[in-house]
Amino acid sequence: MRNAQCVMRNVISFILGFILLAGQVASAERLAPVTDQAKVMKAQEVELLNQRIKKVEQAHKIEIGVAFVKSIKGQDIITAADDFLRENFNNGKNGGIVLLVDMGSRKYEITTDTRMTEIITDNSGVPALKESFQSDLSAGNYFGAVNNFVDGVDELLTYYETNGVPYGQRKPGEIDPMAAVVAAATAIFLGVFIRSILIGSMSNIHRAMAAIDYLKKKSVKITENRDTFLFMNVQRRAKSSGGGKRSGGSGHSGGFGGGGGSF
């Protein structure tokens, strides 16, 4: 009996040790947050960005990936970004997000996984994120662009954790501006309506039958009647063809979200 218990303990210890070792190996093999295959940044800059990203990842329990590549070789950039996230940065407790930059086509794409799309939405969060770094990306300040991207992710996640809703959505209990406008318009209408009823009920006030009744006779003399043409201004604008816009959502598959552009 004792031998059987010893064997069982040894088996359990071996299994636990194997799981722990496998976890350490997997952790060691995880891709670094920043991949600069296109060599657009210095090694020191990449290391600084890796350290910054890891702090944000730990603070929010997420995973962030950034990659600069020379070319995606004709592959659709949305598909490439989705694959990059799915294969390398899809294990964060609260989600994952990646930024893929293709230097060959000068296009970039942000992808958020199914959990992150609830925090950084396609309608408000992703546009705000793009605005935070796109100017630096266009100017060739790639270190600054990635730094601002990471700061933007940090700020959007902090907003969600503080307010309980994604950026761009109303906080619980916050007044709807449209509802406030409708309420104000209704109040004004009711005020005018009640005023007209009160005026109509007065015996010493009567509405004039025509506008001329409000004029004081012989108070205005018209000595000349003439029309003078001053000028005409005509503006013509080309009709937009809708180029560069995506139809049917962000274009990402599998519940992923995001957005991109050119620089």
Phi and psi in degrees as a GROMACS rama.xvg file:
@    title "Ramachandran Plot"
@    xaxis  label "Phi"
@    yaxis  label "Psi"
@TYPE xy
-64.934  -38.3586  ARG-2
-62.6391  -39.4139  ASN-3
-64.7569  -40.8478  ALA-4
-65.7214  -39.0678  GLN-5
-64.5481  -41.9995  CYS-6
-62.4107  -41.1214  VAL-7
-63.9283  -42.6574  MET-8
-61.8699  -42.2516  ARG-9
-63.8543  -39.0232  ASN-10
-64.7064  -45.6988  VAL-11
-63.7124  -41.8934  ILE-12
-62.5438  -40.0321  SER-13
-64.2351  -42.815  PHE-14
-63.8848  -46.3589  ILE-15
-62.3459  -42.0236  LEU-16
-63.1134  -39.0456  GLY-17
-65.1642  -42.6275  PHE-18
-62.6532  -44.2231  ILE-19
-62.5837  -43.396  LEU-20
-65.0963  -40.4764  LEU-21
-63.7758  -39.1513  ALA-22
-64.803  -39.445  GLY-23
-66.9237  -39.7288  GLN-24
-65.4637  -43.5817  VAL-25
-62.9452  -39.9776  ALA-26
-64.8959  -39.4772  SER-27
-68.7688  -30.5349  ALA-28
-87.138  -4.9674  GLU-29
-62.6897  137.168  ARG-30
-63.5087  139.738  LEU-31
-62.4751  149.969  ALA-32
-54.835  -39.0271  PRO-33
-111.77  124.161  VAL-34
-115.025  116.103  THR-35
-111.023  68.7211  ASP-36
-67.9675  -26.044  GLN-37
-83.8858  -6.45286  ALA-38
56.6601  51.9751  LYS-39
-98.8509  -4.93344  VAL-40
-131.078  160.323  MET-41
-75.9706  155.976  LYS-42
-60.7517  -36.286  ALA-43
-66.0741  -36.3793  GLN-44
-67.5393  -41.7012  GLU-45
-61.5744  -42.2226  VAL-46
-64.6908  -41.9792  GLU-47
-61.4613  -41.3257  LEU-48
-67.261  -38.6147  LEU-49
-60.9736  -43.2644  ASN-50
-64.8292  -42.4683  GLN-51
-62.9306  -44.4312  ARG-52
-64.555  -41.0601  ILE-53
-62.4393  -34.63  LYS-54
-66.0035  -42.2016  LYS-55
-67.4076  -39.6002  VAL-56
-60.6552  -44.9802  GLU-57
-67.633  -37.3001  GLN-58
-66.4193  -35.5897  ALA-59
-113.126  0.112175  HIS-60
57.9358  53.2639  LYS-61
-132.835  179.026  ILE-62
-128.816  137.326  GLU-63
-126.315  133.462  ILE-64
-130.234  140.372  GLY-65
-133.95  133.215  VAL-66
-138.83  130.766  ALA-67
-108.68  118.38  PHE-68
-119.383  152.264  VAL-69
-66.8932  -41.6043  LYS-70
-164.413  146.37  SER-71
-96.8213  7.96986  ILE-72
56.3137  49.1859  LYS-73
83.6771  -6.78758  GLY-74
-71.7093  147.208  GLN-75
-62.742  129.629  ASP-76
-68.0971  -30.6061  ILE-77
-65.9607  -45.2181  ILE-78
-62.5792  -41.8658  THR-79
-63.2149  -41.7457  ALA-80
-67.1154  -40.6821  ALA-81
-61.6077  -44.321  ASP-82
-65.0438  -40.2605  ASP-83
-60.5103  -42.3285  PHE-84
-69.3125  -47.7116  LEU-85
-61.0972  -36.011  ARG-86
-86.9396  -20.4947  GLU-87
-128.508  -26.1417  ASN-88
-135.497  42.0559  PHE-89
-114.366  24.4121  ASN-90
-118.112  9.67393  ASN-91
-70.1457  140.604  GLY-92
-58.6944  -40.7722  LYS-93
-104.409  12.4722  ASN-94
118.741  177.445  GLY-95
-139.748  154.794  GLY-96
-146.859  141.623  ILE-97
-133.425  155.328  VAL-98
-124.073  116.115  LEU-99
-108.613  125.818  LEU-100
-118.246  119.366  VAL-101
-100.318  106.243  ASP-102
-70.7128  -25.0279  MET-103
-65.5347  -47.5133  GLY-104
-95.625  -5.44562  SER-105
53.9803  47.9874  ARG-106
-123.947  154.783  LYS-107
-135.455  157.844  TYR-108
-145.949  134.1  GLU-109
-101.909  134.745  ILE-110
-126.935  134.045  THR-111
-118.298  140.314  THR-112
-80.2546  -178.887  ASP-113
-61.1177  -31.1298  THR-114
-79.1686  -39.7743  ARG-115
-70.5689  -27.8468  MET-116
-63.2858  -23.6718  THR-117
-78.2069  -17.2461  GLU-118
-102.085  -48.151  ILE-119
-109.695  96.3607  ILE-120
-79.8898  156.527  THR-121
-66.5089  -32.4858  ASP-122
-76.3455  -38.2442  ASN-123
-122.63  -46.4587  SER-124
-66.9249  -48.7242  GLY-125
-63.8051  -45.2678  VAL-126
-58.5675  -39.5495  PRO-127
-65.4156  -37.1235  ALA-128
-67.1194  -43.4728  LEU-129
-60.6292  -41.9119  LYS-130
-64.3094  -26.7347  GLU-131
-73.199  -24.684  SER-132
-128.252  -11.3328  PHE-133
-64.1865  -37.3108  GLN-134
-63.8398  -40.4031  SER-135
-67.0802  -36.8339  ASP-136
-63.7885  -42.5187  LEU-137
-66.7811  -32.9869  SER-138
-81.5555  -4.58195  ALA-139
85.0401  9.46369  GLY-140
-90.7558  77.5443  ASN-141
-71.5635  -36.9449  TYR-142
-61.6799  -46.7839  PHE-143
-63.683  -37.4442  GLY-144
-62.7076  -47.3406  ALA-145
-66.5516  -40.3371  VAL-146
-60.3895  -43.2067  ASN-147
-69.5067  -34.7044  ASN-148
-60.416  -46.9212  PHE-149
-65.2364  -41.9844  VAL-150
-60.4861  -40.6643  ASP-151
-63.6547  -43.003  GLY-152
-60.8422  -44.9586  VAL-153
-58.7883  -45.3848  ASP-154
-66.8458  -41.4294  GLU-155
-66.7325  -38.1805  LEU-156
-69.7189  -39.6847  LEU-157
-63.2274  -40.3644  THR-158
-59.7597  -44.7457  TYR-159
-64.1891  -43.9085  TYR-160
-67.9408  -29.9805  GLU-161
-81.548  -40.9018  THR-162
-103.076  -13.7303  ASN-163
80.6619  1.73557  GLY-164
-137.542  155.916  VAL-165
-67.6964  157.73  PRO-166
-58.3401  134.29  TYR-167
98.8052  -9.69819  GLY-168
-108.328  152.501  GLN-169
-70.0798  142.643  ARG-170
-72.9455  155.081  LYS-171
-56.8552  127.802  PRO-172
87.6761  -6.15751  GLY-173
-75.0128  138.599  GLU-174
-72.822  135.91  ILE-175
-75.25  120.168  ASP-176
-57.3079  -38.2042  PRO-177
-66.0772  -39.8526  MET-178
-64.5153  -36.1289  ALA-179
-66.0786  -39.8576  ALA-180
-64.836  -43.981  VAL-181
-62.1785  -41.7915  VAL-182
-63.5647  -41.4985  ALA-183
-65.041  -42.7492  ALA-184
-63.7781  -39.6837  ALA-185
-64.3112  -41.4284  THR-186
-63.4849  -41.3037  ALA-187
-64.9587  -43.5404  ILE-188
-60.6336  -45.7313  PHE-189
-64.2315  -37.4408  LEU-190
-62.964  -45.0914  GLY-191
-65.0861  -40.9602  VAL-192
-63.3606  -45.9422  PHE-193
-66.1734  -38.2566  ILE-194
-62.114  -42.6809  ARG-195
-64.5578  -35.1465  SER-196
-66.1318  -42.7348  ILE-197
-64.7719  -41.8408  LEU-198
-65.5499  -39.967  ILE-199
-65.2545  -25.6615  GLY-200
-83.0793  -8.14847  SER-201
-79.827  133.465  MET-202
-80.2945  -21.182  SER-203
-98.0684  8.07904  ASN-204
-126.391  127.979  ILE-205
-131.35  143.827  HIS-206
-76.2365  136.673  ARG-207
-69.9542  150.5  ALA-208
-77.6824  -29.0718  MET-209
-145.259  161.558  ALA-210
-63.9538  -30.7764  ALA-211
-64.7097  -21.8984  ILE-212
-66.5309  -18.7351  ASP-213
-86.5943  -8.41381  TYR-214
-86.9963  144.903  LEU-215
-89.4558  115.918  LYS-216
-60.4111  142.736  LYS-217
62.6763  21.5169  LYS-218
-93.9021  -16.967  SER-219
-127.929  132.855  VAL-220
-121.741  120.787  LYS-221
-95.9295  117.186  ILE-222
-99.004  -16.9809  THR-223
-152.682  142.796  GLU-224
-127.98  110.567  ASN-225
-152.09  137.763  ARG-226
-100.925  130.701  ASP-227
-120.468  120.004  THR-228
-80.2168  127.126  PHE-229
-94.7124  -70.1073  LEU-230
-163.738  169.844  PHE-231
-135.207  134.436  MET-232
-119.446  117.729  ASN-233
-115.09  127.872  VAL-234
-119.164  133.56  GLN-235
-119.061  135.44  ARG-236
-127.617  137.421  ARG-237
-70.4117  139.836  ALA-238
-73.5546  132.798  LYS-239
-69.3923  137.309  SER-240
-91.9317  -4.18378  SER-241
78.1957  17.6337  GLY-242
-65.8761  144.853  GLY-243
84.2091  -4.91357  GLY-244
-98.8865  146.393  LYS-245
-94.2341  145.886  ARG-246
-111.454  148.751  SER-247
76.9123  37.0663  GLY-248
95.9369  -159.978  GLY-249
-77.7037  -15.7073  SER-250
89.5601  -4.98345  GLY-251
-82.6768  156.395  HIS-252
-113.585  169.429  SER-253
65.2458  27.4164  GLY-254
82.6053  1.04489  GLY-255
-76.7957  160.391  PHE-256
-131.931  -172.229  GLY-257
140.698  -156.871  GLY-258
174.128  163.594  GLY-259
-155.169  -163.844  GLY-260
177.047  -168.225  GLY-261
-114.751  159.446  SER-262
